[in-house]
Amino acid sequence: MAFFTGGFVVLPLTVLEKSLNKEVTLLLKDDRILKGKLVGYDDYMNMVLEGTEETQGDQVRRIGTVILRGNNVVTIVPK
């Protein structure tokens, strides 16, 4: 999998590497949105987020530290 931005190919692991210890927003397959600080990841794009906030519809809740399986992620948006 690769992302095309401005004529450049960006690999997902490159995005994660540059986003380490920074805020990211993730869109999940079930339409939830998670926002938090990316503190870890692996080659399968499994991620650890701290200070995570979950948005589902109009509801927002703080859920703290999350270990997220990479195959649930549709979109990664670094801040």
Secondary structure in CASP SS format (residue, H / E / C, confidence):
PFRMAT SS
TARGET T0000
AUTHOR 0000-0000-0000
METHOD secondary structure of the structure
MODEL  1
M C 1.00
A C 1.00
F E 1.00
F E 1.00
T E 1.00
G C 1.00
G C 1.00
F E 1.00
V E 1.00
V E 1.00
L C 1.00
P H 1.00
L H 1.00
T H 1.00
V H 1.00
L H 1.00
E H 1.00
K H 1.00
S H 1.00
L C 1.00
N C 1.00
K C 1.00
E E 1.00
V E 1.00
T E 1.00
L E 1.00
L E 1.00
L E 1.00
K C 1.00
D C 1.00
D C 1.00
R C 1.00
I E 1.00
L E 1.00
K E 1.00
G E 1.00
K E 1.00
L E 1.00
V E 1.00
G E 1.00
Y E 1.00
D C 1.00
D C 1.00
Y C 1.00
M C 1.00
N C 1.00
M E 1.00
V E 1.00
L E 1.00
E E 1.00
G E 1.00
T E 1.00
E E 1.00
E E 1.00
T E 1.00
Q E 1.00
G C 1.00
D C 1.00
Q E 1.00
V E 1.00
R E 1.00
R E 1.00
I E 1.00
G E 1.00
T E 1.00
V E 1.00
I E 1.00
L E 1.00
R C 1.00
G H 1.00
N H 1.00
N H 1.00
V E 1.00
V E 1.00
T E 1.00
I E 1.00
V E 1.00
P E 1.00
K C 1.00
END
